Amino acid sequence: MSLQVEKLEKNTAKLTIEVPAEKFDAAIKNAYQKNRSRFNIPGFRKGKAPLEMIKKMYGAGVFFEDAANEVIDASYPDAEKESGLEIVSRPIVDVEQIEEGSNFIYTAVVAVKPEVTLGEYKGIEVQKVKADVTEEDVEAEINSVRNKNSRLITIEDRAIENGDVVTIDFDGYVDGKRFDGGKGDDYPLTIGSHTFIDTFEDQLIGKNTGDECEVNVTFPAEYHVEELKNKPALFKVKIKEIQKRELPEANDEFASEVSDFDTLEEYRKDIQERLLKEKQKAAATENENRVVEKVVENAAMEIPDQMVDEEVNGMLNDYARRLESQGISFKKYVEITGMTADKIGEQMKPQALKRIRTRLVLEAVVKAENITASEEAVEAQFDKMAETYKMEKDQIKNMFGEEQLKMMREDLAVQEAVDFLVAEAKLVD
């Protein structure tokens, strides 16, 4: 195998890889052995026709694709290693020469890890995020719990008000015709929740139990069903029941029922302490993000498009897995939303680019400050994983090969770089 490396613009490179003819010819024979049973040649039992006869019947290149794939799979890892480049994308392969008895030549265009020029990264000054808990915060939490513990009381002596829960039948029409999803019976709707489009809920205010009315709305431009976007619709609605939420009074009895405390005062204090911890954690994360973002802004690098595409593909796969964990296939999701994988990917590009820039800058800080993951940090990570997966620590360790352990150390070093930047930063009020 011979290799030529050509540096291209924007941190990309083209590898020209030449594989000896004998290896390509051997791959053709392998392809023949693997696929010969597929061919029916008159005068031969199925799978018994000689290679030369199959080539004569179907063309000399009948096994080229399989042979090329075999040769590329076998040669590219060695070429990548020999190139000395830090390749960060899958190759875009193009066959330059393919002929039996001749050297097999192909090119692979790849993204190369960009060089990062760090700007100012020590002593970065950012606005500090404060973690304060107000009485309003505590009251909002108590009211949230009261709502969760509320009960519905049927109302018969007044009209619908904002916040009521109404049971309705509805039948929707667009251009005088019913449409899919436009009909419902005994539907519970909270007025003011904005569950329904436009002013649907507002138009029910003032109506009474037993009333039948018409509601006119317009579907929004961003509605998930293409043919309904911006369309006016008429709904025939019947009010079947009006209910209001009755909240428990905030007193000692309430506190004892919803918490481990006997008094409302103790419950309030616990809420305040918990909210403070949550806000302190959120503030620390936000302060961390602000420092890192500033450091990234100060750095210079050129990100190859292939690297961004790789990150987007990874994000799409993660997104699809999350959807599937919720019982929705990615295919079904795009059908419902009217989106495509390309459109979703395009929306993800800014976040993908941000992730890449952040990671590269933090790795540059690791290198500049000679940061390494301590053994204590590695062991702590294994402890955490063992707890998460309910496994023995040694079992987790045995699952890690050399490459996985190397990646873990790199990730931990990056996190230590974040801690270093925050410790060096100036957080101003």
Backbone hydrogen bonds, N-H to C=O, Kabsch-Sander energy under -0.5 kcal/mol:
donor,donor_aa,acceptor,acceptor_aa,energy
2,S,18,E,-2.3
4,Q,16,T,-2.1
6,E,14,K,-2.4
7,K,5,V,-0.5
8,L,12,T,-3.0
12,T,8,L,-0.6
13,A,110,V,-2.3
14,K,6,E,-3.0
15,L,13,A,-0.5
15,L,108,A,-2.6
16,T,4,Q,-2.9
16,T,14,K,-0.6
17,I,15,L,-0.6
17,I,106,Y,-3.1
18,E,2,S,-2.5
19,V,17,I,-0.5
19,V,104,F,-3.5
23,K,20,P,-0.8
24,F,20,P,-1.5
25,D,21,A,-2.9
26,A,22,E,-2.0
27,A,23,K,-1.8
28,I,24,F,-1.8
29,K,25,D,-1.9
30,N,26,A,-2.0
31,A,27,A,-2.3
32,Y,28,I,-2.3
33,Q,29,K,-2.5
34,K,30,N,-2.0
35,N,31,A,-2.0
36,R,32,Y,-2.0
38,R,35,N,-2.1
39,F,36,R,-1.6
41,I,39,F,-0.6
44,F,41,I,-2.2
47,G,36,R,-0.6
47,G,39,F,-1.1
48,K,45,R,-2.5
54,I,50,P,-2.0
55,K,51,L,-2.5
56,K,52,E,-2.0
57,M,53,M,-2.1
58,Y,54,I,-3.0
59,G,55,K,-2.0
62,V,59,G,-1.5
64,F,61,G,-1.4
65,E,61,G,-0.5
67,A,63,F,-2.3
68,A,64,F,-3.2
69,N,65,E,-2.3
70,E,66,D,-2.1
71,V,67,A,-2.4
72,I,68,A,-2.8
73,D,69,N,-2.5
74,A,70,E,-1.8
75,S,71,V,-2.2
76,Y,72,I,-2.8
79,A,75,S,-2.2
80,E,76,Y,-3.1
81,K,77,P,-2.0
82,E,78,D,-2.8
83,S,79,A,-2.1
84,G,80,E,-0.6
84,G,81,K,-0.9
85,L,80,E,-0.5
87,I,85,L,-1.2
88,V,111,A,-2.5
92,I,109,V,-2.2
93,V,91,P,-0.8
94,D,107,T,-2.2
96,E,105,I,-2.4
97,Q,105,I,-2.3
102,S,99,E,-1.9
104,F,19,V,-2.3
105,I,97,Q,-2.0
105,I,103,N,-0.5
106,Y,17,I,-2.3
107,T,94,D,-3.0
108,A,15,L,-2.2
109,V,92,I,-2.4
110,V,13,A,-2.7
110,V,108,A,-0.5
112,V,11,N,-3.1
113,K,86,E,-3.0
117,T,115,E,-0.5
117,T,300,A,-2.8
118,L,116,V,-0.8
126,V,124,I,-0.6
126,V,426,K,-2.1
128,K,428,V,-3.5
130,K,128,K,-0.5
132,D,130,K,-0.5
134,T,132,D,-0.5
138,V,134,T,-1.7
139,E,135,E,-2.7
140,A,136,E,-2.5
141,E,137,D,-1.9
142,I,138,V,-2.3
143,N,139,E,-2.7
144,S,140,A,-2.0
145,V,141,E,-2.0
146,R,142,I,-2.5
147,N,143,N,-2.5
148,K,144,S,-1.9
149,N,145,V,-1.5
150,S,147,N,-1.4
151,R,246,E,-1.7
153,I,244,K,-2.7
155,I,242,I,-3.5
160,I,207,K,-2.7
163,G,191,I,-1.8
164,D,161,E,-2.0
165,V,243,Q,-2.9
166,V,164,D,-0.6
166,V,189,L,-2.9
167,T,241,E,-2.3
168,I,166,V,-0.6
168,I,187,Y,-2.3
169,D,238,K,-1.8
170,F,184,G,-2.8
171,D,236,K,-1.4
172,G,182,G,-2.0
173,Y,234,L,-2.4
174,V,177,K,-2.9
177,K,174,V,-1.7
179,F,172,G,-0.6
182,G,179,F,-2.0
184,G,170,F,-2.4
187,Y,168,I,-3.1
189,L,166,V,-3.1
189,L,187,Y,-0.6
191,I,164,D,-2.9
191,I,189,L,-0.7
193,S,190,T,-1.9
200,F,197,I,-1.9
203,Q,199,T,-2.1
204,L,201,E,-1.4
205,I,201,E,-0.6
205,I,202,D,-1.1
206,G,160,I,-1.8
207,K,204,L,-2.1
210,G,239,I,-3.1
211,D,208,N,-2.2
213,C,237,V,-2.7
215,V,235,F,-2.7
217,V,215,V,-0.5
217,V,233,A,-2.3
219,F,231,K,-3.1
223,Y,220,P,-1.6
226,E,224,H,-0.7
228,L,225,V,-1.6
229,K,225,V,-0.7
229,K,226,E,-1.2
230,N,219,F,-0.7
230,N,220,P,-0.6
231,K,228,L,-2.0
233,A,217,V,-3.4
234,L,173,Y,-2.5
235,F,215,V,-2.8
236,K,171,D,-2.6
237,V,213,C,-3.1
237,V,235,F,-0.6
238,K,169,D,-2.4
239,I,211,D,-2.9
240,K,167,T,-2.9
240,K,238,K,-0.7
241,E,167,T,-1.3
242,I,155,I,-0.5
243,Q,165,V,-2.0
244,K,153,I,-2.2
246,E,151,R,-3.1
247,L,245,R,-0.7
251,N,249,E,-1.3
255,A,251,N,-2.4
256,S,252,D,-2.4
257,E,253,E,-1.4
258,V,254,F,-1.8
259,S,255,A,-1.2
261,F,255,A,-0.5
267,Y,263,T,-1.9
268,R,264,L,-2.8
269,K,265,E,-2.2
270,D,266,E,-2.2
271,I,267,Y,-2.4
272,Q,268,R,-2.6
273,E,269,K,-2.3
274,R,270,D,-2.5
275,L,271,I,-3.0
276,L,272,Q,-2.2
277,K,273,E,-2.0
278,E,274,R,-2.3
279,K,275,L,-2.9
280,Q,276,L,-2.7
281,K,277,K,-2.3
282,A,278,E,-2.5
283,A,279,K,-2.9
284,A,280,Q,-2.4
285,T,281,K,-2.1
286,E,282,A,-2.4
287,N,283,A,-2.9
288,E,284,A,-2.2
289,N,285,T,-2.5
290,R,286,E,-2.5
291,V,287,N,-2.2
292,V,288,E,-2.5
293,E,289,N,-2.8
294,K,290,R,-1.9
295,V,291,V,-2.2
296,V,292,V,-2.7
297,E,293,E,-2.3
298,N,294,K,-1.6
299,A,295,V,-0.6
299,A,296,V,-1.1
300,A,117,T,-2.2
303,I,301,M,-0.5
307,M,304,P,-0.5
308,V,304,P,-1.4
309,D,305,D,-2.5
310,E,306,Q,-2.4
311,E,307,M,-1.9
312,V,308,V,-2.6
313,N,309,D,-2.5
314,G,310,E,-2.0
315,M,311,E,-2.3
316,L,312,V,-2.7
317,N,313,N,-2.3
318,D,314,G,-2.2
319,Y,315,M,-2.4
320,A,316,L,-2.5
321,R,317,N,-2.2
322,R,318,D,-2.2
323,L,319,Y,-2.2
324,E,320,A,-2.4
325,S,321,R,-1.9
326,Q,322,R,-0.7
326,Q,323,L,-1.0
327,G,324,E,-1.6
328,I,323,L,-2.5
333,Y,329,S,-2.3
334,V,330,F,-2.3
335,E,331,K,-1.5
336,I,332,K,-2.4
337,T,333,Y,-2.6
338,G,334,V,-1.4
339,M,334,V,-0.5
344,I,340,T,-2.6
345,G,341,A,-2.6
346,E,342,D,-2.4
347,Q,343,K,-2.0
348,M,344,I,-1.4
349,K,345,G,-0.9
349,K,346,E,-0.7
352,A,348,M,-2.6
353,L,349,K,-3.0
354,K,350,P,-2.1
355,R,351,Q,-2.5
356,I,352,A,-2.3
357,R,353,L,-2.6
358,T,354,K,-2.6
359,R,355,R,-2.5
360,L,356,I,-2.7
361,V,357,R,-2.4
362,L,358,T,-2.5
363,E,359,R,-2.4
364,A,360,L,-1.9
365,V,361,V,-2.1
366,V,362,L,-2.3
367,K,363,E,-2.0
368,A,364,A,-2.7
369,E,365,V,-2.6
370,N,367,K,-0.7
371,I,366,V,-2.5
378,V,374,S,-2.0
379,E,375,E,-2.8
380,A,376,E,-2.4
381,Q,377,A,-1.9
382,F,378,V,-2.0
383,D,379,E,-2.4
384,K,380,A,-2.2
385,M,381,Q,-2.3
386,A,382,F,-2.6
387,E,383,D,-2.0
388,T,384,K,-2.4
389,Y,385,M,-2.7
390,K,386,A,-0.6
391,M,386,A,-2.0
396,I,392,E,-1.9
397,K,393,K,-2.3
398,N,394,D,-2.3
399,M,395,Q,-0.9
399,M,396,I,-0.9
400,F,397,K,-1.5
401,G,399,M,-0.6
405,L,401,G,-2.3
406,K,402,E,-2.1
407,M,403,E,-2.2
408,M,404,Q,-2.2
409,R,405,L,-2.4
410,E,406,K,-2.1
411,D,407,M,-2.5
412,L,408,M,-2.5
413,A,409,R,-2.3
414,V,410,E,-2.2
415,Q,411,D,-2.0
416,E,412,L,-2.2
417,A,413,A,-1.8
418,V,414,V,-1.8
419,D,415,Q,-2.2
420,F,416,E,-2.3
421,L,417,A,-2.4
422,V,418,V,-2.4
423,A,419,D,-2.4
424,E,420,F,-1.9
425,A,421,L,-1.1
426,K,124,I,-3.3
427,L,425,A,-0.7
428,V,126,V,-2.5
428,V,426,K,-0.8
